[in-house]
């Protein structure tokens, strides 16, 4: 079998990120579609204006998540398309930089990466997980993770019910994968199912919730948990669907 060549596929989480950004821009513009935004902003490659009737430009690909826009200046210092759009529609660029996408992605994470996600979250959430004195130690403290009752922590994050709290729940799932705490990890599916409903409060994300849930469901369906006899077991399909629908196991 020949190996596939070419550009690597985009992680589904980052495809959704681009779609969320496009949705935010379209909503901020009053409902402009891809063609209209292409006319307004041109492309990130040459800044040329889009001509009606031409083949779909980059904005059509942003709308589908097929390609991701650049969000940093180029080597000549020219602003990226995300930066130029931000000048016209403030607040849209944040959808490209949310830590939510990193913990939604398929990649495993180190404890250092997990810690950085927690530290990026609002104090209300970060202080539940990271010791208050950790930042005062300028990162020199060996231990930073607050001992917590994991179920209480999941419950408290659910009560907060924000995108940042949803980010924290996904980060906990990544943490419990890294630390091999499979009971806590398994129950993350049920708590994600509960808090995912709150994402409807964010218009750029609302139409993308089924795709987001599909990523989380695919992730959990592939996990095998060890049993006391040395074997493995999966979360049953019916049980997983029940949990991701926002119900408990």
TAFENVEN-V348419 format. One record per backbone hydrogen bond with DSSP energy under -1.0 kcal/mol. CO is the residue of the C=O (numbers start at 1). NH is the residue of the N-H. E is the energy in kcal/mol with one decimal. If there is no record, write none. Layout:
CO NH E
CO NH E
This chain:
11 14 -1.3
11 15 -1.4
12 16 -2.1
13 17 -1.7
14 18 -1.7
15 19 -2.0
16 20 -2.8
17 21 -2.3
18 22 -2.7
19 23 -2.8
20 24 -2.4
21 25 -2.5
22 26 -3.0
23 27 -2.7
24 28 -2.4
25 29 -1.9
26 31 -3.1
27 30 -1.1
33 37 -2.4
34 38 -2.1
35 39 -1.9
36 40 -1.9
37 41 -2.8
38 42 -2.4
43 47 -1.2
51 54 -2.2
58 62 -2.3
59 63 -2.1
61 66 -1.8
70 82 -1.6
74 77 -2.3
78 74 -2.1
80 84 -2.3
81 85 -2.4
82 86 -2.1
83 87 -1.4
85 89 -3.5
89 92 -1.5
92 95 -1.4
93 96 -2.1
98 101 -1.2
99 103 -1.5
100 104 -1.4
101 105 -1.2
110 114 -2.3
111 115 -2.6
112 116 -2.0
113 117 -1.7
114 118 -2.2
115 119 -2.5
116 120 -1.1
118 121 -1.3
122 125 -1.3
122 126 -3.1
123 127 -2.6
125 128 -1.4
126 129 -1.6
126 130 -3.4
129 146 -2.9
131 134 -1.7
133 137 -1.4
134 139 -1.6
135 138 -1.6
137 140 -1.2
144 131 -2.7
149 153 -2.4
150 154 -2.3
151 155 -2.4
152 156 -2.7
153 157 -2.2
154 158 -2.2
155 159 -2.1
156 160 -1.5
157 161 -2.1
162 166 -2.3
163 167 -2.2
164 168 -2.0
165 169 -2.1
166 170 -2.2
167 171 -2.1
168 172 -2.5
169 173 -2.1
170 174 -1.9
171 175 -2.7
172 176 -3.0
173 177 -1.5
174 178 -2.3
175 179 -2.7
176 181 -2.2
181 185 -2.0
182 186 -2.8
183 187 -2.0
186 189 -1.4
187 191 -1.9
188 192 -2.5
189 193 -2.1
190 194 -1.5
191 195 -2.3
192 196 -2.5
195 198 -1.7
196 199 -1.5
197 200 -1.4
198 201 -2.0
199 202 -1.9
202 205 -1.7
202 206 -2.1
205 208 -2.3
206 209 -1.1
208 212 -2.2
209 213 -3.0
210 214 -1.7
211 215 -1.6
212 216 -2.0
213 217 -3.0
214 218 -2.4
215 219 -2.1
216 220 -2.3
217 221 -2.3
220 223 -1.1
225 233 -2.1
227 230 -1.9
231 227 -2.1
233 225 -3.4
236 240 -3.0
237 241 -2.6
238 242 -2.0
239 243 -2.5
240 244 -2.9
242 247 -1.5
243 246 -2.0
